């Protein structure tokens, strides 16, 4: 159900559906990074990571065309190598401390 809601919101963002916008590899990479950063333990993790990643993607795509791919690759490498947790687990640990 969550995928259908997100898909309908993405359709409104794209304004129309065509082959190039639906089967774009950038969308797959963004979904991969958002899921990797956000985690699955709470709903706030994917929301925070999606806002952050989409903002960085849109901002860097306006500066340089291929900089956003390098940024996404660097985030994937850094998260898999150095970050042993995700945003959901960090939020849960902060909530339990307070």
C-alpha positions as CSV (number, residue, x, y, z in Angstrom):
1,X,0.0,0.0,0.0
2,X,2.9,2.3,0.8
3,X,4.3,1.8,-2.7
4,X,1.0,2.8,-4.3
5,X,0.8,6.0,-2.3
6,X,4.4,6.8,-3.2
7,X,3.9,6.0,-6.8
8,X,0.8,8.2,-7.1
9,X,2.8,11.1,-5.5
10,X,5.7,10.4,-7.9
11,X,3.2,10.6,-10.8
12,X,2.1,14.0,-9.6
13,X,5.7,15.1,-9.4
14,X,6.6,13.8,-12.9
15,X,3.3,15.3,-14.3
16,X,2.9,12.5,-16.8
17,X,4.1,8.9,-17.3
18,X,6.3,7.9,-20.2
19,X,8.9,5.3,-20.7
20,X,11.9,7.6,-20.0
21,X,10.6,8.8,-16.7
22,X,9.3,5.4,-15.4
23,X,12.3,3.3,-16.3
24,X,15.0,5.8,-15.5
25,X,18.0,4.3,-13.7
26,X,18.3,7.3,-11.5
27,X,15.0,6.5,-9.8
28,X,16.3,3.0,-9.0
29,X,19.5,4.4,-7.5
30,X,17.6,7.0,-5.5
31,X,15.3,4.3,-4.1
32,X,18.3,2.2,-3.2
33,X,20.0,5.0,-1.3
34,X,16.9,6.1,0.4
35,X,16.2,2.6,1.6
36,X,19.8,2.0,2.6
37,X,19.9,5.2,4.7
38,X,16.4,5.2,6.1
39,X,16.1,1.6,7.3
40,X,12.9,-0.3,8.0
41,X,12.4,0.0,11.8
42,X,10.3,3.2,11.7
43,X,8.6,5.5,9.2
44,X,10.7,8.6,10.1
45,X,14.0,7.1,8.8
46,X,12.9,6.7,5.2
47,X,11.1,10.1,5.3
48,X,14.2,11.9,6.6
49,X,16.5,10.1,4.2
50,X,14.2,10.7,1.2
51,X,14.0,14.4,1.9
52,X,17.7,14.6,2.3
53,X,18.6,12.5,-0.8
54,X,16.1,14.2,-3.1
55,X,17.2,17.6,-2.0
56,X,20.9,16.7,-2.7
57,X,20.0,15.1,-6.0
58,X,18.0,18.1,-7.2
59,X,20.6,20.6,-6.0
60,X,23.6,18.8,-7.5
61,X,21.8,18.1,-10.8
62,X,21.4,21.9,-11.3
63,X,25.1,22.5,-10.6
64,X,26.6,19.8,-12.7
65,X,24.9,17.0,-14.6
66,X,27.0,14.1,-13.5
67,X,27.9,15.3,-10.0
68,X,24.7,13.8,-8.6
69,X,25.8,10.3,-9.7
70,X,29.1,10.7,-8.0
71,X,27.4,12.0,-4.9
72,X,25.0,9.0,-4.8
73,X,27.9,6.6,-5.3
74,X,29.9,8.2,-2.6
75,X,26.9,8.0,-0.2
76,X,26.4,4.3,-1.0
77,X,30.1,3.5,-0.4
78,X,30.3,5.6,2.8
79,X,27.1,4.1,4.3
80,X,28.0,0.5,3.5
81,X,31.6,0.8,4.7
82,X,31.4,3.1,7.7
83,X,27.9,3.5,8.9
84,X,26.9,0.3,10.7
85,X,23.4,1.5,11.4
86,X,20.7,3.5,9.6
87,X,18.6,6.6,10.4
88,X,15.8,4.5,11.9
89,X,18.1,2.9,14.5
90,X,19.7,6.2,15.3
91,X,16.3,7.8,15.9
92,X,15.2,4.8,18.2
93,X,18.4,5.1,20.2
94,X,17.9,8.9,20.6
95,X,14.3,8.3,21.7
96,X,15.3,5.7,24.3
97,X,17.9,8.0,25.8
98,X,15.5,10.8,26.4
